[in-house]
């Protein structure tokens, strides 16, 4: 049983109530708690030593990354983050100075994004450091964007460049909060999520939720410099295109809009976010699965994204 | 540096924003997100194998306890829980069937309390199982109860009986949600919290937040049957009164009301909650610290409650 099978099994009969607008299965849970013009976004995300960072990672960057990942999930719903709680599990011999530095990195990113850190706890673990962030945010009613709205004929977009995040970006990335809110305000975005497990794996979540397929134009997928560099390093390296499809932790936005809006969107984007690349990488089609179109034709993609567990 | 010193250091300069009504340091964070008649409660709580349960604890009870602890924090604010996210960190060899059972126990308690489980994640750890619960709740505006409102002359109350929780209660307790809401609706409760680290340690939080002291009447402290039984087991056992003061995980309510309301409260409580004991155990006094009054006089209490970290 892999992570997705386990999650599928666990989420079949979760308790619900009338406050739940969207439960498990999207980037954030969405709740209606009676704010007149807004819905509440609710998300937790954990980083674990040995998976998301190493013992050698500077503690400020560990703290920053822990919060940045959760912020990226709020971005994926076109939301605005409000308040975070921080749970840190540490080995007994861990230095309090380093705990302070974890918080320093986290607090700095929180301030930058207007997020209040309203508490949390520090607990013991045997070996690996684990940091779990619980995050609350809001989104204007009628402006939340789910994974399930992709329609046949939609253009598929990604922000930034993909692959090779492990070289540096996974510790440095800026959650696409402003970009996502601008998109939701100015265009009818049909479906959106953030890329955490790799394009190939994550796009499948949109396709499954929307019951559609996708055709990706190989030459249109933006490949990061880091992925290209690594591909040149020798025969053991992943080809750059494969890295762009399957490396995790890009934390870029993946979204779809009606085909008719695609060019208008690209034109409006450039002056708004001159430093952030936006690429139309393909289209939503009928059927299921992902097809990659290159010079030789259209090929079904078998590769999956990164699977966390087991 | 112990847990409280570390927390004090970490919470001195946390980022805040205008949504924050109460930040770190009370049972829950309190946020104003614009719900006309309500404030939002936000809390995380983690249980860790070897501290809060053992590898032999039935998985249903582990899941139940993880949620029950967080519910108790919502109770401590006189709130109503709404939605939970569940983070489970597991060793690689952990059986998926047991993960399902953790969720079964948790879901059952969630349903009983009208709480929606809206997602979460399962991640890897090396050794100890860790479950972190993020919980959202609400409290009517003007009815939240903090730790900081105790006044000189207040009567100090506890629900239930204290000590010996480790024998069984820590896996079985019912969070005092209904009791706390009833209290807040019917009496001007000055200060309240839930007992998780033992009366002696937890009462100090109310005293410090309210800048007052307390005198506890030794004979009035309700001692659990389990603590009395254990005290009889031999010379290595903790005396029953010490257990009632310092054992952790009672998850009872500790609160104060004006002295003039004390008898009225005791009279009104009995028909409302016939199965839950309510005890007036002392009074709030000027100064600082805890004094225990017995037949021989009044003695300052040095013992602290349970400290989690380091």
HADDOCK unambig.tbl for C-alpha pairs under 7 A between the chains (distance, minus, plus):
assign (segid A and resid 10 and name CA) (segid B and resid 100 and name CA) 6.28 0.50 0.50
assign (segid A and resid 14 and name CA) (segid B and resid 107 and name CA) 6.68 0.50 0.50
assign (segid A and resid 14 and name CA) (segid B and resid 117 and name CA) 5.76 0.50 0.50
assign (segid A and resid 15 and name CA) (segid B and resid 107 and name CA) 6.23 0.50 0.50
assign (segid A and resid 15 and name CA) (segid B and resid 110 and name CA) 6.71 0.50 0.50
assign (segid A and resid 15 and name CA) (segid B and resid 111 and name CA) 5.74 0.50 0.50
assign (segid A and resid 15 and name CA) (segid B and resid 115 and name CA) 6.88 0.50 0.50
assign (segid A and resid 15 and name CA) (segid B and resid 116 and name CA) 4.89 0.50 0.50
assign (segid A and resid 15 and name CA) (segid B and resid 117 and name CA) 5.51 0.50 0.50
assign (segid A and resid 16 and name CA) (segid B and resid 115 and name CA) 6.80 0.50 0.50
assign (segid A and resid 16 and name CA) (segid B and resid 116 and name CA) 4.03 0.50 0.50
assign (segid A and resid 16 and name CA) (segid B and resid 117 and name CA) 6.33 0.50 0.50
assign (segid A and resid 17 and name CA) (segid B and resid 114 and name CA) 6.71 0.50 0.50
assign (segid A and resid 17 and name CA) (segid B and resid 115 and name CA) 6.90 0.50 0.50
assign (segid A and resid 17 and name CA) (segid B and resid 116 and name CA) 5.55 0.50 0.50
assign (segid A and resid 23 and name CA) (segid B and resid 118 and name CA) 4.33 0.50 0.50
assign (segid A and resid 23 and name CA) (segid B and resid 119 and name CA) 6.35 0.50 0.50
assign (segid A and resid 24 and name CA) (segid B and resid 118 and name CA) 4.81 0.50 0.50
assign (segid A and resid 24 and name CA) (segid B and resid 119 and name CA) 4.07 0.50 0.50
assign (segid A and resid 29 and name CA) (segid B and resid 118 and name CA) 5.89 0.50 0.50
assign (segid A and resid 29 and name CA) (segid B and resid 119 and name CA) 6.95 0.50 0.50
assign (segid A and resid 33 and name CA) (segid B and resid 35 and name CA) 6.98 0.50 0.50
assign (segid A and resid 34 and name CA) (segid B and resid 35 and name CA) 5.37 0.50 0.50
assign (segid A and resid 35 and name CA) (segid B and resid 33 and name CA) 6.96 0.50 0.50
assign (segid A and resid 35 and name CA) (segid B and resid 34 and name CA) 5.36 0.50 0.50
assign (segid A and resid 35 and name CA) (segid B and resid 35 and name CA) 4.22 0.50 0.50
assign (segid A and resid 35 and name CA) (segid B and resid 36 and name CA) 6.91 0.50 0.50
assign (segid A and resid 36 and name CA) (segid B and resid 35 and name CA) 6.89 0.50 0.50
assign (segid A and resid 44 and name CA) (segid B and resid 85 and name CA) 6.73 0.50 0.50
assign (segid A and resid 44 and name CA) (segid B and resid 120 and name CA) 6.28 0.50 0.50
assign (segid A and resid 85 and name CA) (segid B and resid 44 and name CA) 6.74 0.50 0.50
assign (segid A and resid 92 and name CA) (segid B and resid 310 and name CA) 6.13 0.50 0.50
assign (segid A and resid 100 and name CA) (segid B and resid 10 and name CA) 6.30 0.50 0.50
assign (segid A and resid 107 and name CA) (segid B and resid 14 and name CA) 6.69 0.50 0.50
assign (segid A and resid 107 and name CA) (segid B and resid 15 and name CA) 6.22 0.50 0.50
assign (segid A and resid 110 and name CA) (segid B and resid 15 and name CA) 6.71 0.50 0.50
assign (segid A and resid 111 and name CA) (segid B and resid 15 and name CA) 5.73 0.50 0.50
assign (segid A and resid 114 and name CA) (segid B and resid 17 and name CA) 6.72 0.50 0.50
assign (segid A and resid 115 and name CA) (segid B and resid 15 and name CA) 6.87 0.50 0.50
assign (segid A and resid 115 and name CA) (segid B and resid 16 and name CA) 6.79 0.50 0.50
assign (segid A and resid 115 and name CA) (segid B and resid 17 and name CA) 6.89 0.50 0.50
assign (segid A and resid 116 and name CA) (segid B and resid 15 and name CA) 4.89 0.50 0.50
assign (segid A and resid 116 and name CA) (segid B and resid 16 and name CA) 4.03 0.50 0.50
assign (segid A and resid 116 and name CA) (segid B and resid 17 and name CA) 5.55 0.50 0.50
assign (segid A and resid 117 and name CA) (segid B and resid 14 and name CA) 5.77 0.50 0.50
assign (segid A and resid 117 and name CA) (segid B and resid 15 and name CA) 5.52 0.50 0.50
assign (segid A and resid 117 and name CA) (segid B and resid 16 and name CA) 6.33 0.50 0.50
assign (segid A and resid 118 and name CA) (segid B and resid 23 and name CA) 4.34 0.50 0.50
assign (segid A and resid 118 and name CA) (segid B and resid 24 and name CA) 4.80 0.50 0.50
assign (segid A and resid 118 and name CA) (segid B and resid 29 and name CA) 5.89 0.50 0.50
assign (segid A and resid 119 and name CA) (segid B and resid 23 and name CA) 6.35 0.50 0.50
assign (segid A and resid 119 and name CA) (segid B and resid 24 and name CA) 4.07 0.50 0.50
assign (segid A and resid 119 and name CA) (segid B and resid 29 and name CA) 6.96 0.50 0.50
assign (segid A and resid 120 and name CA) (segid B and resid 44 and name CA) 6.29 0.50 0.50
assign (segid A and resid 123 and name CA) (segid B and resid 308 and name CA) 6.79 0.50 0.50
assign (segid A and resid 123 and name CA) (segid B and resid 309 and name CA) 6.19 0.50 0.50
assign (segid A and resid 124 and name CA) (segid B and resid 309 and name CA) 6.61 0.50 0.50
assign (segid A and resid 125 and name CA) (segid B and resid 128 and name CA) 6.70 0.50 0.50
assign (segid A and resid 126 and name CA) (segid B and resid 127 and name CA) 6.64 0.50 0.50
assign (segid A and resid 126 and name CA) (segid B and resid 128 and name CA) 6.55 0.50 0.50
assign (segid A and resid 127 and name CA) (segid B and resid 126 and name CA) 6.66 0.50 0.50
assign (segid A and resid 128 and name CA) (segid B and resid 125 and name CA) 6.72 0.50 0.50
assign (segid A and resid 128 and name CA) (segid B and resid 126 and name CA) 6.58 0.50 0.50
assign (segid A and resid 134 and name CA) (segid B and resid 134 and name CA) 6.23 0.50 0.50
assign (segid A and resid 308 and name CA) (segid B and resid 123 and name CA) 6.75 0.50 0.50
assign (segid A and resid 309 and name CA) (segid B and resid 123 and name CA) 6.18 0.50 0.50
assign (segid A and resid 309 and name CA) (segid B and resid 124 and name CA) 6.59 0.50 0.50
assign (segid A and resid 310 and name CA) (segid B and resid 92 and name CA) 6.11 0.50 0.50
